[in-house]
């Protein structure tokens, strides 16, 4: 695979999809109509770690016979403490941020949970979203056989700003 990485095309990009524990798809198109999607997090869940399942969007991969992909999360690695003393030339971390925690057969976790990979149309990756006050994102690079890697549009995880006490927006 000595090809250049290609940006996500504006027309009909291959996408990743986010599902909750019950199997319901939870990502929605961004209001900016920029190809990105958003997963809205309820503020009442703000002190919890929320599990999600990441898959390739089945609508976009129907005609493909072999697909492999790698997903990355950002920001990653924890919250940097300004008072901590670096031990290996960099700041130490105080608390974990979202990471990948599992994958279907043939896949795996890379870079201490910062990335994960999977292969096949029915494959999946498990993502543990640890709520913070910051927006977090995931995106993927995918390839069919040994073709060029193409990026997917980003999916942002955001805490709802205008949440009311009765739970409605």
C-alpha positions as CSV (number, residue, x, y, z in Angstrom):
1,X,0.0,0.0,0.0
2,X,2.3,2.7,-1.3
3,X,-0.5,5.0,-2.2
4,X,-1.2,8.5,-0.9
5,X,-3.9,8.9,1.7
6,X,-7.0,10.5,0.1
7,X,-9.3,13.0,1.8
8,X,-13.0,12.0,2.3
9,X,-14.8,12.9,-0.9
10,X,-17.6,15.5,-0.6
11,X,-20.1,13.4,-2.7
12,X,-21.1,10.0,-1.2
13,X,-18.1,9.4,1.2
14,X,-17.7,6.1,3.0
15,X,-18.6,6.8,6.6
16,X,-18.3,5.2,10.0
17,X,-21.4,4.8,12.1
18,X,-21.8,5.0,15.9
19,X,-24.3,2.7,17.8
20,X,-25.3,2.7,21.4
21,X,-25.6,-0.4,23.7
22,X,-29.1,-1.2,22.4
23,X,-27.9,-1.2,18.8
24,X,-29.5,2.1,17.8
25,X,-27.5,4.4,15.6
26,X,-26.8,7.6,17.4
27,X,-24.7,9.8,15.1
28,X,-26.6,12.5,13.2
29,X,-25.5,14.8,10.3
30,X,-23.9,18.1,11.4
31,X,-26.0,21.2,11.0
32,X,-23.2,22.8,9.0
33,X,-23.8,20.3,6.2
34,X,-20.0,19.7,6.0
35,X,-20.2,15.9,5.8
36,X,-19.4,15.5,9.5
37,X,-21.7,13.8,12.0
38,X,-22.3,14.5,15.7
39,X,-23.1,12.2,18.7
40,X,-24.9,14.4,21.3
41,X,-24.1,13.4,24.9
42,X,-26.8,14.1,27.6
43,X,-25.3,16.2,30.4
44,X,-26.8,13.9,32.9
45,X,-24.3,11.3,31.7
46,X,-21.5,13.8,32.1
47,X,-19.8,11.8,34.9
48,X,-19.9,8.5,33.2
49,X,-18.0,6.4,30.8
50,X,-20.3,5.6,27.9
51,X,-19.8,2.5,25.6
52,X,-20.3,2.8,21.8
53,X,-19.8,0.4,18.9
54,X,-18.2,1.8,15.7
55,X,-18.9,0.2,12.4
56,X,-18.5,1.1,8.7
57,X,-21.8,2.5,7.5
58,X,-23.4,-0.4,5.7
59,X,-25.1,1.9,3.1
60,X,-21.7,3.0,1.8
61,X,-20.0,-0.4,1.6
62,X,-22.6,-2.6,-0.1
63,X,-20.6,-3.1,-3.4
64,X,-17.3,-3.7,-1.7
65,X,-16.0,-7.2,-1.2
66,X,-13.1,-6.6,1.2
67,X,-12.7,-3.6,3.5
68,X,-10.3,-2.9,6.3
69,X,-10.2,0.2,8.4
70,X,-8.4,1.9,11.3
71,X,-10.2,4.4,13.6
72,X,-8.5,7.1,15.7
73,X,-9.8,9.2,18.6
74,X,-8.7,12.8,19.4
75,X,-8.0,14.3,21.9
76,X,-6.5,11.2,23.6
77,X,-4.2,10.3,26.4
78,X,-5.7,12.1,29.4
79,X,-5.7,15.5,30.9
80,X,-2.3,17.1,31.3
81,X,-1.5,18.2,34.7
82,X,0.3,21.5,35.0
83,X,1.6,20.6,38.4
84,X,2.9,17.2,37.6
85,X,6.6,16.5,37.0
86,X,7.5,14.9,33.7
87,X,9.2,11.6,33.9
88,X,10.2,11.0,30.3
89,X,10.5,14.5,28.9
90,X,6.8,15.1,28.7
91,X,3.9,16.0,31.1
92,X,2.2,13.2,33.0
93,X,-1.5,12.4,32.7
94,X,-4.1,12.7,35.5
95,X,-7.2,11.1,34.1
96,X,-8.1,9.0,31.1
97,X,-10.0,10.3,28.1
98,X,-12.0,8.3,25.6
99,X,-10.3,5.2,24.0
100,X,-11.0,2.1,22.0
101,X,-11.4,-1.0,24.2
102,X,-12.2,-3.9,21.9
103,X,-12.6,-5.1,18.4
104,X,-14.2,-8.0,16.5
105,X,-12.2,-11.0,15.4
106,X,-9.4,-10.0,13.0
107,X,-9.2,-6.5,14.6
108,X,-7.4,-5.0,17.5
109,X,-6.4,-2.1,19.7
110,X,-3.3,0.0,18.8
111,X,-1.4,2.8,20.5
112,X,-2.8,2.2,24.0
113,X,-6.4,2.7,22.8
114,X,-5.8,5.7,20.7
115,X,-6.5,3.7,17.5
116,X,-8.2,0.4,16.6
117,X,-8.5,-1.6,13.5
118,X,-11.0,-4.0,12.0
119,X,-11.6,-5.9,8.8
120,X,-14.7,-7.0,7.0
121,X,-18.2,-5.5,6.4
122,X,-19.7,-6.9,9.7
123,X,-16.7,-6.0,11.9
124,X,-16.9,-3.5,14.7
125,X,-14.8,-1.6,17.2
126,X,-15.8,-0.9,20.8
127,X,-15.3,2.7,21.9
128,X,-15.4,3.9,25.6
129,X,-16.4,7.6,25.6
130,X,-15.3,9.2,28.9
131,X,-17.3,12.4,29.3
132,X,-15.4,15.6,29.7
133,X,-16.2,19.2,28.9
134,X,-14.3,19.0,25.7
135,X,-15.5,18.0,22.2
136,X,-13.9,14.7,21.1
137,X,-13.8,13.2,17.7
138,X,-13.2,10.0,15.8
139,X,-12.4,9.4,12.2
140,X,-11.2,6.5,10.1
141,X,-9.1,5.6,7.2
142,X,-10.3,2.7,5.0
143,X,-9.1,0.6,2.1
144,X,-10.4,-2.1,-0.2
145,X,-7.8,-4.8,-0.8
146,X,-4.5,-3.1,-1.3
147,X,-5.9,0.2,-2.7
148,X,-5.3,3.7,-1.5
149,X,-6.4,4.7,2.0
150,X,-9.3,7.1,2.0
151,X,-10.4,9.1,5.1
152,X,-13.9,9.2,6.4
153,X,-15.7,12.3,7.6
154,X,-15.2,13.0,11.3
155,X,-17.7,12.2,14.0
156,X,-17.8,14.7,16.9
157,X,-18.9,13.8,20.4
158,X,-20.4,16.8,22.1
159,X,-22.2,17.5,25.4
160,X,-25.6,19.1,24.8
161,X,-25.5,22.8,25.6
162,X,-29.2,23.5,25.8
163,X,-30.4,20.6,27.9
164,X,-33.5,21.4,30.0
165,X,-34.5,19.7,33.3
166,X,-37.4,17.8,31.6
167,X,-34.9,16.2,29.1
168,X,-36.2,18.0,26.0
169,X,-34.3,20.3,23.7
